[in-house]
Amino acid sequence: MAVNYLFLVLLVACCIYAFARGGAPERIVMAVYAAGSALTFVAVSAPPIRFKGVEVGVFFIDVCVLISIVLVALRANRFWPIWVSALQGLGVLGSLAMMLHPRVIPWAYAVVLSIWSYPILALIAVGTRNHQRRLRANGADPSWTHSFGGPGRPKPPPGPPR
């Protein structure tokens, strides 16, 4: 069974960084994405038939991850989850394309499913870094918008004068 060790190292590094330094959106998306990655490794077909047809288990996992990230993107006081949702959606579209035209070359299908993983990890890491920058500049960085119910939270105090 082939393992992409570079991706695994980056995934673990991003997990550690997001959980140690990120806010709630960074932690939630990282947890969902890491769980989806682990489940995908288990769900992918055995080598002789791998990616020769729609990977139904992988498709289901990708759709669940996409829905979870979209829900975070709708509530988070961040811009990066929208980009992560879009990239995850491209992977889902790859499986839909395979459903519509099953004669796609297997390695091309595999690439379409996996190529977005690296930019997604980069976006989560950049989102975590930006969260830390806002904390240093403003003393606070609210994770969620006020538009989804509940009383409005006070705005953080202004940062130091520039």
N, C-alpha and C positions, 0 to 999 in steps of 0.2 A: 504494500500500500504506500503510495507516494505521499510524502509530507513536504509541504513548502515551509522549510525551516525559517526562511527570511520573514515570511508573513507571520509565522508563529511568534518569533522574537518581537516583531513590531507590535503584534496584538497584545502580548504580555506587557511590553513597555508602555503602550498606550493605556492599558488597564490600570497599571500601577500609577501612572501620571494622573489620569482622570479621577481615580478614586482618592488619591492623596491631595490633589490640588484643585479639582473641579467643583463646580456647583452641582445642584440637583440635576439639571438637564444633561450635563456632561456625564455624570455618573449613571443616570438612567439609560441614556443612549449607549454608553460603553457597555453596560451590563447586557442590554438587549442584543447588541451587535456581537459581543463575545459569545453569548449563549447561542445565537444563531449560527455563528461560525463553527462552534463545537458540534451542534446538531447537524449541520450540513456535512461535516466530515463523516458522521455516522450514517447519514441518510443517502449519500451518493451511491450509485450502483457499483457492483463488482466490476473489475477491470475488463472482462471481455465485452460487456455491453455498456460500459460507462460512456455517457454523453452521446450514445447512438440514437437516442430518443429523448423525449421530455423526461427530465429527472423530476418525477412527481413529488417526491419527498422534499427535494431541494426547493422546488417551486412553492410548496406549501409553507416551508420555513421562511423563504424570502418574502412571501406575501405577509406573513405574521410580523416579521421584522419591519417591513415597510409600514404597515398599519401602526405599529407601536411608535415608530419614529415620527410619522405624520402627526400622531396625537401629541407627542412632545413638541413638535414644531408649532402646532396650533396654540399651545399654551406658553411656551418658553419665551422669555424676554431676551431672545438671542436670534441671530440671523442664520448661523451656520447649520442648524437642524434642517432648514429648508433645503440647503444644498445636499445634505446627506440623504434626505428623502428623495431628491431628484436622482441621485446616483444609485440609490437602492432600487428606485423605480425602473431604471435602465436595465438592471439585472432581471427584474420581473418581466419586463418587455422582451428580453432575450428568450425567456421560456415561452412566452406567448407566441413569439415569432416561430419558435421550433414547433409549437402546436399547429400553427397555420401552414407551415412548410417543413415537414419532417425530414426532408432530404438535405438539411443543412449539414455542412462538414462538422463532424464531432469536435475537432479541436477548436473550430471557430465558436461553436456553442459554448464550450468550456471557457474560452477566453472571455466571451461576452458575459458569462456569469461571474467571473472572478476578477476581471480587470479593474472593477470599480472599488475593490476592497482597499487598495492602497490609498487612493484619494480620500476615502471615507475615514480611514485611520488618521490621515493628515488633518482633515477638517476637525475631527474630535480633539486632536492635540492642539491645533491652533485655537479652537474654541476654549479649551482649558487655559491656554496661555493668556488669551484675551480676558477671560474671567479674572485671572490673577492681576492683570494690569488694571482692570476697573476697580478691583478691591483696593489696590495700592493708591490709585488716583482719587477715588471717591469715598473710601472707607466702607463701602457696601456695594453689592451688586445683586439686585433682586433677580431671582431666577424665573419668576412667572409674571405674566401680564395680569392686569386687573380685570380684563374684559370677560373672564369666564366665571363670574359669580363671586360672591364674598365681598365683604367691605373693602374699599380701596385701602391699600397700604400707603403709609407715608413715604414720600420720596427720600432717597438717601441724602445726607447732608452734602452740600457742594464740596468739591475737592479744593485743594489749596489754590489760592489765586495764581494766575499765570502771568 
